[in-house]
Amino acid sequence: MKYKNILITGGAGFIGSNLSLKLIEKAYNITVLDNLSPQIHSENSPLYNSIKDKVRFIKGTVLSYDDWKNALENIDVVVHLAAETGTGQSMYEIEKYTDVNIKGTSIFLDILANEKHSVKKMIIASSRAIYGEGKYECSSCGIVYPNERKDEDMAKSDFAVKCPDCGIDVKLLATDENSKIHPSSIYGITKQVQEQMFMVMGKTLNIPAVAFRYQNVYGAGQSLSNPYTGILSIFSTRIKNGNDINIFEDGKESRDFVYIDDVVDATILGIEKDEANYEVFNVGLGLAIDVNTVANTLVKEYKSNSKILISGNYRLGDIKDNYADLTKIHSKLAFTPKVSFEEGIQRFTKWVNAQEVVVDMYEKSITEMKEKGLYK
């Protein structure tokens, strides 16, 4: 084993707790720095309880220099997952998102640059959100990277992505790591900045850095009470409360849903393989699954009578489609996702069925966005 002691920020969260447990199985010593944010989890969270007696746990914040210093003691590898993660919420809580995601990262890197430490590698959780609308093909202009969709088009129920050069509708392609970076949300911007900071300072300080551009991560254990991120959780909580599902736009918008086990496996490859050093990788299933399919699959799995309503409403800052090209991570790290969408949904819904029904906060989140003029 090249490394022994690993710090996971946000390690009591969905990805972090699963990663912690897998690394413990592999005989790593894990330190977790987490603030136990009520929006995502708490001290009563099953995720936190699954790790609290198995890791060195520090309840603290990435906005504290002292908490970072304490957490970094004798650490070989840092996996930086702690972040605010709601795309829609980021468009009106700008200071919170930039503080936690950017300033929190800068404090860590400042310590590496100016103080004694033992860090030999660092991993940053980036996001598919940095691509904005991603990669498309125009029948006239070839490969293009469209800008964010216009409010005036979507107000007329025209949700298609347009060529940035000639304006005609374009065809979706898999987005590779060399695609244009142009996020369309504050959240996406903060993840882009985090990634760039890690890669620049990694090379400057001669500390190998790895960035993983996670797609839509889901699975057993994710927060069912957070109405700001994760449509599988949002839809499931709506269904379990006997509420109907409100689908934005025309329901044809799609995402790349990747199961938590595959995300954990990819991240561990990044820790253990030198081939990952100073590289960025997509982590996904490599398939575009539309929202209509997601909603219908969940209603069927839960044997629910909830209605699926395609509202035509939309949120400013949302992208239309995105799915990952996995060629690079397969080639360099030999990563191939193992859990199909069908199998993953079955695992996820089986887990949800075993949970207590949580309060549905969806309408509250919609009201907030309406008040800010971001929900149309």
HELIX and SHEET records of a PDB file:
HELIX    1   1 PHE A   14  GLU A   25  1                                  12    
HELIX    2   2 PRO A   46  ILE A   51  1                                   6    
HELIX    3   3 TYR A   65  ALA A   71  1                                   7    
HELIX    4   4 THR A   87  SER A   90  1                                   4    
HELIX    5   5 ILE A   94  THR A   98  1                                   5    
HELIX    6   6 ASP A   99  LYS A  103  3                                   5    
HELIX    7   7 GLY A  104  ASN A  114  1                                  11    
HELIX    8   8 ARG A  128  TYR A  131  5                                   4    
HELIX    9   9 ASP A  151  MET A  154  1                                   4    
HELIX   10  10 ILE A  186  LEU A  205  1                                  20    
HELIX   11  11 ILE A  231  LYS A  240  1                                  10    
HELIX   12  12 ILE A  260  GLU A  272  1                                  13    
HELIX   13  13 ASP A  274  ALA A  276  5                                   3    
HELIX   14  14 VAL A  291  GLU A  301  1                                  11    
HELIX   15  15 THR A  327  LEU A  333  1                                   7    
HELIX   16  16 PHE A  341  ASN A  353  1                                  13    
HELIX   17  17 TYR A  362  GLU A  371  1                                  10    
SHEET    1   A 7 ARG A  56  LYS A  59  0                                        
SHEET    2   A 7 ASN A  29  ASP A  34  1                                        
SHEET    3   A 7 ASN A   5  THR A   9  1                                        
SHEET    4   A 7 VAL A  77  HIS A  80  1                                        
SHEET    5   A 7 LYS A 121  SER A 127  1                                        
SHEET    6   A 7 ALA A 209  TYR A 214  1                                        
SHEET    7   A 7 GLU A 279  VAL A 283  1                                        
SHEET    1   B 3 GLY A 142  VAL A 144  0                                        
SHEET    2   B 3 TYR A 136  CYS A 138 -1                                        
SHEET    3   B 3 LYS A 171  LEU A 172 -1                                        
SHEET    1   C 2 ASN A 216  TYR A 218  0                                        
SHEET    2   C 2 PHE A 257  TYR A 259  1                                        
SHEET    1   D 2 ILE A 245  ILE A 247  0                                        
SHEET    2   D 2 ILE A 308  ILE A 310  1                                        
SHEET    1   E 2 SER A 254  ARG A 255  0                                        
SHEET    2   E 2 ILE A 289  ASP A 290 -1                                        
END                                                                             
